[in-house]
Amino acid sequence: MIHYQLEFDDFSQHLIHVTIRFLANPQQQLWLPTWIPGSYLVREFSKHIESVNAYDEDGRLLKISKTHKNKWQLFNTDHELITVEYKVYAYDLSVRGSYVDQTRLYVNPTTVCLGLTDQEHAPHELELFVPESLQHFTYAGALPSKSLVKGRYTLKAKDYAQLIDSPFELAIQDRFAFEAGGIHHDFVISGKHSANLERLKNDVAKICQTEIDMFGSAPFQHYTFLTMATGNLYGGLEHCESTSLICPRDDLPKADEAEQPSKDYQRYLGLCSHEYFHSWLVKFIRPDNYINPDLHQEGYTSLLWVFEGFTSYYDDLILLRSGVISQVDYLKLLTEQINRYLQNPGRKIQSVSESSFDAWIKFYRQDENTNNAGTSYYNKGALVALCLDLGLRSHGSSLDELMRALYAKTQQDRNLASNQVNERTIFELCKTLTGQDWSDRLGFLINSTEELPLQEVLAQFGVDLQTIDENSKDSKTLPFGAKVQEKPEGLLLQQVLRDSSCAKAGLSAQDVVIAIDDIKATAKVWSAKAKSGEVMQCHAFRRDELMTFELIAQDYPLAQVELKINDQNKADAWLLNHS
């Protein structure tokens, strides 16, 4: 048993005091993950660890040295009972980190609990000590807790992998429970909010039941939703038996929430649907190199178009199938997804498989050039899933059937201890389901930068995809081809599209435009001038240097489409048919 003790007395300074007790192997090494599964960026969690000390059974100080950025080495140990103590700075209000203050104690063990090399498969136990001033907090998390003494909780994990995949929270919480597929679900909300909990319970239960029905069973025996309500933060991270969510409090349902959810509430329900779907696709069905991931360094895969893209396709579709949104609202969400794809010039530069592989260096490190040079495996991956689903349905199968086959294959593979999803898995399943070779069709979708055949595949299922003419009153433009933000010092250019009038004039992202033709630059002036058709003089600061540019007025049209059903029966065969 590896025993951890977490004390939160220094919560006001955002510090967690950690004590580990264990029988050491000779030359025992301790380590901390550099990234958290589900979020593909090396985050260097060890930077928050302070004051590491080690002691033997008699309390004598032992030598412990840091040998790598995330590894510590003990010396002269021979199966002794060792104590290691350290502090962790925890002030990351995201789903990936840990956060402690007087309002909330939230711990991702990935960021707090050092692992022991060659002892990761041993049972792990956590004892939590909550100071008296915070003992009104309630515990929530996937690991069951025992509390025999007030303010003291005991959590147990079968191994280190389960431990670091089980975030937990102690806070003032609102909660409810429900059953879906015969499985108990807990739902917990912390932070200030006024959510309609009964409405939320009914909607989330429908979503969970629909996803379990689609797969036929669930790869977990209980499940916990952890939600932190904030002013404007947003995100989610999947775990085997739980998910951690953070959202604007306005995204939660209101007391008078209409039968058809507001756009904000739809977004939150989509987040719940997305992270819950990951219980199957990411946490159970995994790329073969993520079965036992190397948490010391990047784990590259070109398959995130499957794991995030397919999930992004199903998250909104499940909202429709579960009955929590209407078909009209679903088509609006799909239209937005298509427009994001068409308005991203980087889709012509980077394929979705390349985007998947480059997640570690591009997706989580976006800058002013991201849209010019890259595509999103979430966004394009969802549309690849749409094309694949409708293509399979045209040949007597569906993406639903492929997902169930993938789930069944993974269950069998786990029993055989063999690989799961590799580069050929989806190709092979498509052939098995239809009797046809999908190498060219699927290869085109994932490896090409050519336009996806959206209009063609939707037409086969009674949906017209119509392009909105750029001269229409409903068309949208990006003045001068630049995304701007109005600030007191001027108009900040956040992004400049390639080959736009801004780019041709020599203006760049991060420039601050202060005047156009001797008129103070505002968002309103910027937009009006772009329609004038004139050549104008533009003054802008680059860093602290004033520069002058000749800018040709040009509205940069943004591609837009609209979807209309022309054959309801055909559309229903896709939208409502789970088979």
WORA-V341760 format. One record per residue. N is the residue number from 1. OMEGA is omega in whole degrees, 0 to 359 (* if undefined). Layout:
((N;OMEGA) (N;OMEGA))
This chain:
((1;172) (2;187) (3;177) (4;174) (5;180) (6;179) (7;187) (8;182) (9;181) (10;183) (11;182) (12;176) (13;175) (14;181) (15;171) (16;177) (17;185) (18;173) (19;177) (20;176) (21;185) (22;170) (23;188) (24;166) (25;174) (26;182) (27;184) (28;176) (29;174) (30;183) (31;177) (32;177) (33;175) (34;177) (35;182) (36;181) (37;183) (38;179) (39;197) (40;176) (41;175) (42;189) (43;175) (44;181) (45;183) (46;179) (47;182) (48;181) (49;183) (50;165) (51;179) (52;178) (53;180) (54;183) (55;175) (56;184) (57;181) (58;178) (59;180) (60;181) (61;178) (62;177) (63;173) (64;185) (65;175) (66;184) (67;177) (68;182) (69;184) (70;183) (71;177) (72;183) (73;172) (74;181) (75;173) (76;176) (77;181) (78;180) (79;176) (80;172) (81;186) (82;173) (83;175) (84;180) (85;175) (86;177) (87;178) (88;174) (89;188) (90;180) (91;180) (92;182) (93;176) (94;180) (95;184) (96;186) (97;176) (98;187) (99;176) (100;170) (101;185) (102;180) (103;189) (104;171) (105;182) (106;185) (107;163) (108;183) (109;175) (110;186) (111;190) (112;191) (113;175) (114;175) (115;179) (116;181) (117;180) (118;175) (119;183) (120;183) (121;178) (122;173) (123;180) (124;181) (125;177) (126;169) (127;181) (128;178) (129;184) (130;181) (131;186) (132;183) (133;181) (134;184) (135;171) (136;177) (137;177) (138;179) (139;172) (140;178) (141;181) (142;179) (143;177) (144;183) (145;170) (146;180) (147;180) (148;179) (149;182) (150;178) (151;181) (152;184) (153;176) (154;179) (155;180) (156;176) (157;183) (158;179) (159;183) (160;180) (161;178) (162;180) (163;186) (164;177) (165;186) (166;177) (167;177) (168;183) (169;168) (170;185) (171;168) (172;190) (173;163) (174;184) (175;171) (176;180) (177;176) (178;176) (179;174) (180;183) (181;182) (182;183) (183;180) (184;177) (185;173) (186;179) (187;187) (188;176) (189;173) (190;186) (191;182) (192;181) (193;175) (194;185) (195;172) (196;188) (197;180) (198;178) (199;180) (200;179) (201;182) (202;183) (203;182) (204;178) (205;178) (206;180) (207;181) (208;181) (209;181) (210;180) (211;177) (212;179) (213;182) (214;181) (215;180) (216;176) (217;180) (218;180) (219;179) (220;181) (221;172) (222;186) (223;181) (224;171) (225;174) (226;180) (227;173) (228;179) (229;182) (230;178) (231;184) (232;180) (233;183) (234;175) (235;178) (236;177) (237;184) (238;173) (239;187) (240;185) (241;182) (242;169) (243;177) (244;185) (245;172) (246;187) (247;170) (248;182) (249;179) (250;177) (251;180) (252;186) (253;179) (254;178) (255;181) (256;181) (257;181) (258;180) (259;173) (260;188) (261;174) (262;180) (263;179) (264;181) (265;174) (266;181) (267;180) (268;178) (269;176) (270;177) (271;177) (272;180) (273;182) (274;185) (275;178) (276;179) (277;178) (278;177) (279;175) (280;188) (281;178) (282;184) (283;178) (284;174) (285;188) (286;167) (287;187) (288;180) (289;176) (290;177) (291;172) (292;189) (293;173) (294;184) (295;176) (296;184) (297;182) (298;175) (299;188) (300;173) (301;175) (302;188) (303;179) (304;173) (305;174) (306;192) (307;176) (308;181) (309;178) (310;180) (311;179) (312;174) (313;185) (314;187) (315;178) (316;180) (317;177) (318;177) (319;177) (320;184) (321;180) (322;178) (323;182) (324;170) (325;181) (326;177) (327;178) (328;180) (329;178) (330;180) (331;174) (332;179) (333;179) (334;177) (335;178) (336;179) (337;180) (338;180) (339;177) (340;179) (341;184) (342;181) (343;179) (344;181) (345;180) (346;178) (347;180) (348;183) (349;189) (350;175) (351;182) (352;175) (353;176) (354;178) (355;178) (356;183) (357;184) (358;182) (359;185) (360;184) (361;184) (362;190) (363;182) (364;178) (365;185) (366;178) (367;184) (368;181) (369;187) (370;183) (371;178) (372;192) (373;186) (374;176) (375;184) (376;176) (377;171) (378;187) (379;180) (380;178) (381;178) (382;181) (383;170) (384;178) (385;177) (386;180) (387;180) (388;179) (389;183) (390;175) (391;178) (392;180) (393;178) (394;179) (395;172) (396;179) (397;178) (398;175) (399;175) (400;180) (401;178) (402;180) (403;178) (404;177) (405;178) (406;178) (407;180) (408;179) (409;181) (410;177) (411;179) (412;181) (413;180) (414;178) (415;180) (416;182) (417;180) (418;183) (419;178) (420;187) (421;175) (422;186) (423;184) (424;189) (425;183) (426;177) (427;183) (428;179) (429;177) (430;179) (431;179) (432;184) (433;186) (434;183) (435;182) (436;177) (437;183) (438;186) (439;183) (440;184) (441;182) (442;177) (443;178) (444;183) (445;189) (446;185) (447;183) (448;172) (449;174) (450;181) (451;175) (452;182) (453;187) (454;182) (455;182) (456;185) (457;179) (458;181) (459;180) (460;181) (461;169) (462;181) (463;176) (464;171) (465;184) (466;178) (467;178) (468;181) (469;183) (470;177) (471;180) (472;178) (473;180) (474;182) (475;179) (476;180) (477;173) (478;186) (479;180) (480;181) (481;182) (482;172) (483;188) (484;175) (485;181) (486;180) (487;180) (488;182) (489;180) (490;183) (491;182) (492;175) (493;182) (494;182) (495;178) (496;181) (497;179) (498;177) (499;174) (500;179) (501;176) (502;182) (503;181) (504;178) (505;181) (506;175) (507;185) (508;174) (509;182) (510;171) (511;176) (512;180) (513;182) (514;181) (515;174) (516;185) (517;175) (518;174) (519;180) (520;182) (521;172) (522;178) (523;180) (524;179) (525;181) (526;181) (527;181) (528;182) (529;182) (530;182) (531;189) (532;182) (533;184) (534;167) (535;187) (536;178) (537;184) (538;176) (539;183) (540;173) (541;167) (542;192) (543;180) (544;182) (545;179) (546;182) (547;180) (548;183) (549;169) (550;189) (551;178) (552;181) (553;179) (554;171) (555;180) (556;184) (557;176) (558;181) (559;180) (560;176) (561;169) (562;181) (563;178) (564;178) (565;176) (566;176) (567;187) (568;181) (569;177) (570;180) (571;180) (572;179) (573;175) (574;191) (575;187) (576;184) (577;182) (578;189) (579;*))
